[in-house]
Amino acid sequence: MDKVSGVLTTTSSSFDRETVTYYAVVIKAADQGTTVKSVTMTLTVSLNDVNDNYPVFDSASAYTKNIGEDSAIGWLEFSENGLALIKV
């Protein structure tokens, strides 16, 4: 963490949310007085997931979805094992 700007940087070139969902960064600030006063806090950095995995489909199945003309624009609800809400 830069002591002037407060910008937090890392030496890691990538993060994977499937491996680690958050990081707890302990930050300590101290003055330069003759009797040093300091405070410590923990900053929790939560990672958002990006779609970095290709979808997997059962090759034996065919997927069909009929979309009504009054369906909401931009969203397709499709359920395979109860999971999926796709923005199109």
C-alpha positions in Angstrom: 0.0 0.0 0.0 1.4 3.4 -1.0 1.9 5.5 2.2 0.9 8.7 0.4 -1.9 7.7 -2.1 -3.2 4.7 -0.2 -3.2 2.7 -3.5 -3.1 -1.0 -2.8 -1.0 -3.0 -5.3 -0.2 -6.7 -5.6 2.6 -8.7 -7.1 0.2 -11.4 -8.3 -0.6 -11.3 -12.0 -3.9 -13.2 -11.7 -6.6 -14.2 -9.2 -9.0 -17.1 -9.5 -12.3 -16.8 -7.6 -12.9 -20.6 -7.8 -9.7 -21.0 -5.7 -9.9 -18.0 -3.3 -13.1 -16.0 -3.0 -11.6 -13.2 -0.8 -8.4 -11.9 0.7 -8.0 -10.4 4.2 -5.3 -7.7 4.0 -4.0 -6.4 7.4 -3.1 -2.7 7.3 -1.2 -1.0 10.0 -0.8 2.8 10.1 1.7 4.4 12.4 2.9 7.9 13.1 6.6 8.9 13.5 6.2 10.5 16.9 8.6 9.7 19.8 5.8 7.6 21.3 4.6 5.7 18.2 0.8 5.6 17.9 -0.7 3.1 15.5 -3.9 1.5 14.4 -4.5 -1.8 12.6 -7.4 -2.8 10.5 -8.3 -5.6 8.2 -9.4 -4.9 4.7 -11.5 -7.6 3.1 -11.1 -7.8 -0.7 -13.9 -9.9 -2.3 -13.3 -11.2 -5.8 -16.0 -11.1 -8.5 -16.3 -14.1 -10.8 -15.8 -13.7 -14.5 -17.0 -16.3 -17.0 -13.6 -17.9 -17.5 -14.9 -21.5 -17.9 -16.4 -22.7 -21.1 -20.0 -24.1 -20.8 -20.3 -27.9 -20.7 -23.3 -29.5 -22.5 -24.4 -33.1 -22.5 -23.7 -34.0 -26.1 -26.5 -36.6 -26.0 -29.2 -34.0 -25.3 -30.8 -31.4 -27.5 -31.7 -28.1 -25.9 -34.8 -26.3 -27.1 -36.4 -23.1 -25.7 -39.5 -21.4 -27.1 -39.5 -17.7 -26.4 -42.9 -15.9 -26.2 -43.3 -12.6 -28.1 -44.2 -11.0 -24.7 -40.9 -12.1 -23.0 -38.7 -9.6 -21.3 -36.1 -8.1 -23.7 -32.6 -9.1 -23.0 -33.1 -12.1 -20.8 -33.7 -15.8 -21.5 -34.6 -18.1 -18.7 -33.3 -21.6 -19.5 -33.2 -24.4 -16.9 -31.0 -27.5 -17.2 -31.0 -29.2 -13.7 -32.6 -25.9 -12.4 -29.6 -23.7 -13.1 -29.3 -20.8 -15.6 -30.4 -17.3 -16.2 -28.7 -16.0 -19.4 -28.4 -12.4 -20.6 -28.7 -12.3 -24.4 
